[in-house]
Amino acid sequence: RRDRSSHMLFFAVALLVTQADALTLGGSSSSATSATNDADKEDSYGLVQAKPALAFSASTVLVVLATAMQMVTPGSVAKLLGGAAPGSMAYGAMQCAEILQSTRKRHPLGMTLAHGVVTKACADVFAQCIPQSDAALAVIDPLRVLRSMFASLLSTSLPFYHWTKLMAKLFPAGGGSPVLSALGVDRMLSGKFSLSMVKTVVTQTLFRPLNVGSFLFFQSLFRGDSARALISVIKKKIKSSIVGGVIFYTLSNFLMYMFAPPFLQPIFGSVAGLMFNVWLAYIAYKKEDTAQSMLRDRRM
């Protein structure tokens, strides 16, 4: 029930983002129509300016903190801080670690999605600032950050959480895989290395095309593209995006399946995917990879 409620909540918020963006675009179109003599003026309403170095640093710190919250335990805090008397800051830190650990056990999907919110939003901030890294101030579109974040949650964080659960059932670490047994190769591929390789190949073959295709679809949908433009975006960018995803994630997924415990695999994938999502978001918005083109897009 908790998983179903989380799914419904994120789909509802994503729909609100789409509608909000559509209203913004609609308002901009009306303004452009009624003020054709001012066509050269750029609409910077809602855009944020920040020093690229500051944006990079803040995003990195947020990702590190969000990841630490997924891994911290009372034992690790106690080992780091030593003894903690009631009422002290160290004791408070241990209490916070206990709360986080309990929440991860009771709401694993919710914690995974919360981590995804931070990492995917920061990924788009990186993607927007990298082309403007030489500028004194980078122009950041908050609506684009929301679009990319929800597109990534719906195409990566949410499905990959369930995908890792499926891989653990189909190819259990202790052997006895129903798939490999049916193929008669269970004994041959029962080792950790071979199982990790099998999971990686299956993930790149089945999951990656759906992951990349749905990301481009949701990006175009939330951006308010027409049906023709949506299909055109997918046709133009799907091949290069899938190739890039397979190249990047082959090693990343193998290391994840090889070394990360099942409950941390979605987090491992999310952190590794941040780098890929920076590139993918850049590809999805390639037509507007400068501040000026972003401003022009807001007028349309």
N, C-alpha and C positions, 0 to 999 in steps of 0.2 A: 504493500500500500504506500509506504514511504517513497519507494522508487517511482511508482505511478504518479504520486502527487508532485514529486520533483520534476518529472517529465512535463506534466501539465503546466506547472508554474513557469518553466523556462520557455515553453512554446507560447504561452500567453504573453510574457514579457517581450519575447521576440516579435510577436505580432504588433504589440504597442509601439515598438521601435520602428517597425515598418510604416505604421500609420503616421507616426510623428514625422518621420523622414518625408513621407509623401506630402504631408501638409506643408512642410518646409519648402519642398521642391515646388509645390503648387503655388505657394505664396510668392516664391521667387519668380516663377513664370509670369504671374499676374503683374508683378512689379516691372519686369522686363518689358512686357507688352505695353504697359501704360507709360513707360519712360524710355522710349526707343531713342530719344535724343541723347540719353545718358548711357548709351550702350557700352561706352568705354570705361565707365566707373565700375570698380570691383566691389562686390558685396562681401564684406568681411564679417558680417554679423554671425556671432556664435563661434568664430574661430579663435583659437588661443595661440599666443606667441610665447615661446620659451627658448632659453639658450639650449642648443643641442646637447652640450655636455651635461647640463643639469637634467634634461629629460632622460638621457642615457643612464645617468647615475641613479636618479630616483626610480626608474623602472627596474634597474638591476637590484636595488635594495628591496623593492617590493617583492620581486620574484624570490629572492633569497629568504625573506621573512615568511612568505607564503609556503615555501617548500619546507622550511624548518618546522612550521606548525604541523605539517603532515608527518614528521618523523620524530619529534621530540617525545621523550618519555620521562616519567618521574625519576627513573633510575639514572638516565643520562644527565638530568639536571642535578641530582644529588651527587653524582660522581664529579661533575664540573664544579659545583659550589661547595661541596663538603657538607658538614653538618648544618642543619637549618633549625633554629629555634623558632617556636610559634611567635608570630608577629613580625618576624624579620622579613626583609625583601627576598632572601633566598627561600624562605618558607612559602611566601606568596608565589614565587616562580614555580615551585614544586606543585602547588595547588593548581596553578594554571596548566601545568603539564598534565596533571591528572584529569582535568576537565577536557583537555584536547584529546587525550588518549581515549577517554570514555566516549566522547562524541564521535571519534573515528570508528569505534566499534559499533555504536548504535546507528550511526548515519554515514556509512562509508561513501555512498553515492553523493550525498550532500557535500561532504568534505572534499571529494574529488572535483565536483563542479565548482565549489568555492575556489579551489586552487586554480581551476581552469579559467575562471573569471579574471583573476589577477594576471596569469601568464599570457592569456590570449589578448587581453587589453594592452598589456605592455608590449607584446609582439607588434601590434599595429602602431604603437607610438614609435618603436624602433623603425618600422617600415616607413613611416612618414618623415622621420627626422634624418634618416641616413642620406637621402638625396639632397638634404639641405644642411649637411654637416659643416659646410664651409661658410654658411651664413651666420651673421651675428645672432639673429633670432629665427627659429624655425616656426613655421605656421602649422598648427595641429588642428585637425577637424575632429571635435569630440563625437559628432554623429557617426563619422566613419569609424572611430574607435569602437563605438557601440555596435555598429553593424558587423565589423570584423570579429569582435568578441563573441557575439551571438552566433555568427556563422561558424566560428571555430567550435563553440560549445556543442552546437547541433550536429556538426559534421565530424568532429574529432573526439572531444572529451566524453560526451555522452555515449556514442557508439563504441568507443575504444574501451570504456569501462566494462561494458557488457562483452566485448570481444575477448578481453583478457580472461574473463570468467569462462567463456566458451572454450578457449584454448586450453585452460586448466582441466576442463572436463573431458575434452576430446583427446588430449595428449597429457595425461597426468604424469607428474615427475616420478612417481613410484612404479611406472609401467602399467600394463593392462589397458593400453589405448584401444577403444572400440574401433577406431578408424584403421589403425595399423594392424590390429588383429584381423579385421575383415580382409585386408590386403595381403595377409600372410607374412608381414615383415616386422612384426612386433619385436621379436628377439633381436633382429638385426639393428633396429633403431631404438633400442631401449635406454641407451646411455644419455647422460645429460647434454653432452655436446650435440649428438645427433638429434635428440628431441628439440633442442633449441633451434637447430638448423631447419628442421621440418616446420616448426611453428613460424619461423621467419619467412620461409618460402610461401607457406599458406597465407600468411598475413599480407605479404607483398602482392600475391596473385589475386586474392579475393577482396581483402579489406581496402587496400590502397586505392584502386580505381574508384570505388564508391566513396571513399573519404575525400579524395581530391575533387571528384565531380560534384559532390554535394556541397563542398566548400565554395566552389565557383558559382554553383546554382544559388545558394543562399546569399552570397555577396551581391550577385546581380539582382536578386529578388528584393533584398533590403535596400538596395540603391535606387530602386524604383524603375529599373530598365523595362522596356517593352518586351513582349514575348519574342519578337524578332531579334532584339538586341541581346536578350538572354541566351538564345540559341547560338547567336553569332559568337558571344564571349566564350561559351563552352567549347564550340567547335575550334576556335582559334587557339585556345589556351590549354585544353584538356590534355593533349598529347605531351607537350613539354612539361606540364605540371606533374603528370604521372611519372614520366621518366625521372624528373628531379626528385620526386618523392621516393621512388624505388631506390635510386642511387643513395640518397641520404639515409633512409630508414633501414636499409638492409643491415648495415653494421650496427646502427642504433638499436634496432629490435632484437638482433642476435644477442647483444650484450645485456639487454633488458631481460630476455627469457633465460639467459645463462646465469645471471648473477642476482637479479632483483627478486625478492619473494613475491608471490602473487598479489598480495594486498598493496604492495608498493609499485607494481608494474604500471598502473595508470598514471601515477605521479611521475615515475621515471620517464614514461612516454610523453607526458605533458611538458616536462622540462626540456627534453631533447627536441620535442616538436616546436618549442618556442623559436628555435633558430630556423626551422623549416617554415613556420608560419610567417616569420618576418619576410622570407623570400616569396612565399605564396601570396601574402597580402600585397607585396610589391608588384607581383605579376598581375594580380586581379585588378589593381589600380594603375597599371602601367601607363595608361593614357594621361594620368594626372600626377606624375611623379615630381612635379615642381610646385612651389607655392602658388605661382601665377595660375596654373591650370586648375588647381584646387579652388581658387577663388572664382575662376570663370565657371566652374561646374556648379557653384552655389547659385549663380544667376539663372541657370537654365531651369 
